[in-house]
Structures are given as structure tokens and as C-alpha cells.
Amino acid sequence: MELHRRRTGLVAELIPGAIGAALVLAALTRLAGVDRRVPEALLIVAVLVAAASHRPLRESLAEFDRRHQLAAAGLFVALFLGQFMGGKGFPFVSWRMYGSVAGGQPSVYEYDGVRADGTVVALVPSRLLNGITANRFANKLAIQIDQLRKAPDPKVRGEHEASVVALARRYNDGRQRAPIESVDVSRIVPPAETGDVLWRITIP
Amino acid sequence: MKARTLGWVRAAVGGMWLVKLAFEPLSFYADLPRSMFAPPGFLRAVPDGVWSTVLTPGFLTGFKFVLLALLVLFTLGVRPYRPIAVVTAVALTFHEGLVRGMTFVNHQELALLYCACVLAILPAADGFAWPGQRRATASAETYRAGMTLMALAALVPYTFIAAHRIAFSAPQIFTGRSLSTFLGSLSGLDRDGWRLGLHLVDHPNLLVLAKVVFAVTTVFELLAPLCLVNTRFRRTWLAVMIPFHISTWFLMDIFFWENLVLAALLLVDLEGVAARVRTTLAHYPRRRWNTVSPA
């Protein structure tokens, strides 16, 4: 795209200055104990203003007709507002990945199906569901287990058991002669290779 | 910019959605307890009774096939393009809200969703579409503006991620135990995954290097929109972020492959690449099958 090839001397000075100023402001607001959403917003606005200060970029978007310009503006406003609304603004969500300080020991959860004859089979979501669903579901199970380990909750417990049962039934489909009858949910603390069974869930 | 370039992006975005959803067992969500479902965002406006119908195996399977059919039409750019694209974008948004409502709200596929929504309002079937020849209905500048808008929609979320991380958790998140906790927990999420993150946790020197890379990558995430301002920065950004996305696949079993494809589509001069490929191929003489001379 030829707009990338143009350079503006003023912009080359403005962008680092704007971002540097934003970083200083963000640090000052943090030190002053201001709500951390303020430095977050400052950083975002600084980068977007720095990008918008590049005339070829503005001119590119200005080529849209009025309707499309309004739609584009609406998109950016929605993205910005969604960042501060959690999941409430879906599909404009808070983009937070590895944004919180984590401590303690990492936990790995594993699920082992136990058949009537005592044999154990690994119950692995990625073997029973496709990639996206498996990852999403495995994360959900981990969230449920983390919640239950912090504080027992009958609702979460019920949902967790039903989720594990659903996974086990998916395994049992087509394996009527040797179905899983219960599932052991285990927690492993890396670098250990094995862990402790947290609980066993019976498959009705 | 030519209409066909936007058409290539339309076809690629539609194709990626087809790859993602073709084998998705959507009906599995009907097996999960109804109490788990918490519709996010605008889906909360849907009456509760509707979900009782939606969250059934029959409806979910039927919806999936309708969505796949729409995606095929969208990918091909079949006419009437605008209504098909808008309905597809709405159906995709509904699908993404549905699966998140049953599990949790995460970010994967959202950049791809934004691109699908932007393509729905652009003249993205004026070129590279089937059937038949099409004529451009907009100026070259309009097609270029569309590409710019999609690039921004894909890049701005990186800024959000980094701004939140810096504002809320820096510097502790880079200096403390956070990275080893992330690597350990996520790397073990899939028993069949690479699990390399679990091994990294065992090597303190490598962990220090990973923390430095984490901090540097965060700065590049923050400055992502500046890819559209400076060519040299864009190349550096790609050189940092492509290995970053590949490394998270090996270390955390998280692979945002669709973001890599979007980066290639939206940050690379596709027309320039296509011209170079044509020039290279033109140097190879065509084999002539009908030039045998009589003795």
C-alpha cells in the first residue's frame, strides 16, 4: 500500500513524543493512585492519535462516502467503549490477555475415564471435539475447577459434573461395549508428571 | 487498488471461517447444562424462552449448516452480495455469542469477525467473485480505504491488550512469577498439546529470556496501529509478531493462526506480490505440446 511508503518528518518526531508523553502520564496517574483505567485509556488514545496524525492514513479513510465514514467511526467508538465494558459490550469486548499478575503454582487438570473393568482411558477434549471447541471447553472446565477449589458452590459443582458427563458421553458414543462409568478429575502441579485426584464423577 | 484485491480478502476471510466451523460440533453445546448459558452483549436482549429452542441439538445442527451455506456464498461473492454478506455477518456474530455464552468470553476469532462485518458493508464482491465477470462499482481509493479499515480493526485490539497489561500490571507481570504460571497452566490445558511451556518453566535462564521477550512483545502490541504509518516499523512488527504467535502455539497451545493470515492479507502489498509472481512465471516458457515437426 503506497501510503506506507510516505514519510513525514513532523510525524516521525510527533509519534515518539506523543507515546513518550502518554507513558509518562500513565506512570504518573498510576503513582497518584488514579483508577488504572485512566492510564489504560491514555495509552490507547495516544497510540490512536499518533496513527491518526499521519495524513495519508486519514486521507485513505476519508475516501469513504459519508455512510461508510460513519460506520468506521462507529466501529472505533464501539471498540474503545467495549474495552471498558468487560464482556457486556459483545462483540466489542475487553481485550485483556495475560493482563493480571498471576502467582501461586500453575495447575494442570486432567480427566481420566474409568471403565467397569477398572481400565483407565485418558479423556482428552481435543480428541473428542474439534480445535476451537476443545480449547474453549477445556478452559471452561479449568475455570469451574478453580472456582470449586476456592470455594464450594453447589451450582458450579452441578454444572461442572454435567460438563464432565457430557464429555464422557461423547467418548461413550460408539463405544457401548466398554463405556466409561466414572471420571477422575486430577490436578497436576508442573513439573510433576502425575498429580492428585480431586474428585470422581459418576456417569449416569 | 483493484476490486479483486478486496475480493481476495473476502474469499480468504470466508474461507478461514469455513475451515474453523466446518468440523465444529456445535450440537455439543446442547449437551451442557442450560444454567451455564449466560448470553453476552446484545444477546441478552433475546427472550429467555428463545434459548430453550436454540440450545437443542436439532436447532444447533440446522443453524450450523445454514451458516456454512451462507459462508460458501459469502466466500464466492455470489450475488446479491450485500444482503448475503450482512446476513452472514449477523449469523457469525450470533454464533460467536452463543459459544461464548456457554463457556467464556475470549478473543479468538473476534478480529476475523470484525473483518467479516467490515466486508459486509464494503463493495467486496466487485472482483474475484463467482459467477461471472464483475465491474467495479467504487473507486480504487474506496477499496483501499476498506483494506485500511480492516487492518485497523485487526491491529487496534493489540493496542488494547498491551495498554491494559501495562496500566494494570506492569512492571510486576514482567518481573514476577506470572509468566511461569501462564506457561504452566496453559501448556497443560491440552494433554495432546506441545507442552513445551511446561519444560520452559524448568529452565530459569530460558524463563528470564521469555520474560524479556514478553515485555518487548508488549511494546510492539501497544504500537500495532503504527504499522499503517511507517513501512519499516510494519516490517519490524511482522518480524516480531509472527514468531510471537508461533511461539505461543508451542509454549501455550494457543495458536491465533487467523491473525497471522490476516496480517499477511492486510499488511502486505498483495498486488505487488501478485505482480512479482506473474513476472517470475512469465520467465518460464510454456511447453508446447503441438510442435512436433514431421521428419
Interface residues (C-beta under 8 A of the other chain):
Chain A: M1 L3 H4 R5 R7 V11 A12 I15 I19 A26 R30 R36 R37 V38 P39 E40 A41 L43 I44 V47 L48 A50 A51 H54 L57 S60 L61 A62 E63 F64 D65 H68 A71 A72 L75 F76 L79 Q83 G86 G87 K88 G89 F90 P91 F92 V93 S94 W95 R96 M97 Y98 G99 S100 V101 A102 G103 G104 Q105 P106 S107 V108 Y109 E110 A122 V124 P125 S126 R127 L129 N130 I132 T133 A134 N135 R136 F137 A138 N139 K140 A142 I143 K155 G158 E159 A162 S163 A166 R169 R170 I188 P190 P191
Chain B: M1 K20 F23 E24 P25 F28 D31 L32 P33 S35 M36 P40 G41 F42 L43 T93 E96 G97 V99 R100 M102 T103 F104 V105 N106 H107 Q108 E109 L110 L113 Y114 V118 I121 L122 S139 E141 T142 R144 A145 M147 T148 L149 L152 A153 V156 P157 T159 F160 I161 A162 A163 H164 R165 I166 A167 F168 S169 Q172 I173 G176 R177 S178 L179 S180 T181 F182 L183 G184 S185 S187 G188 L189 D190 R191 D192 G193 L198 V201 D202 L222 L223 A224 P225 L226 L228 V229 N230 T231 R234 D253 I254 D269
